[in-house]
C-alpha cells in the first residue's frame, strides 16, 4: 500500500491521506484518475505522517484514494489500527456499498463514505461534508 499524498482541508479540520490504486471498473469522470495506478507514492513513513496527524489543525482523518478497499487487506487493517492510536475520527471513502465492506474494516473506522461517483449529479452534504454526487452518503459506523 502506498501513500500518494496528503493535504490539510481546513474547512473539515482534517488531514486527507490519498492511497494509490483503484481496480476497474472506474467511475466515469473520476476526480482522482491519476491515483488508479498502485505504484504511485511511497510506503508509510510513520514519523512523517504522525507529525502531520498531530497538528492542531487536524480533528479528523480522511482515508481516500484511489480506492482504499482495493489495497492488501492486512496492510489496510494495520494502517487503520495505527491511525486509531491518534484518537481522531477516521473516515474511509469508498465507491463500494456498505454491505460490501469487510466487518473488520468497519470496526476500525468511525465513518464511511459509500457510493460511486456519478457525473452530472448534484452534490449532497452529510455531517457537514460535501460529497460529489447525490447517490453517495456518509454513514456513522462506530
Secondary structure, 3 states (H helix, E strand, C coil): CCEEEEEEEHHHCEEEEEECCCCCCCCCCCCCHHHCCCCCCECCCHHHHHHHHCCCCCCEEEEEECCHHHCCHHHHHHHHHHHHCCCCEEEEECCCCHHHCCHHHHCCCCEEEECCCCCCCCCEEECCEEECCCCCEEEECC
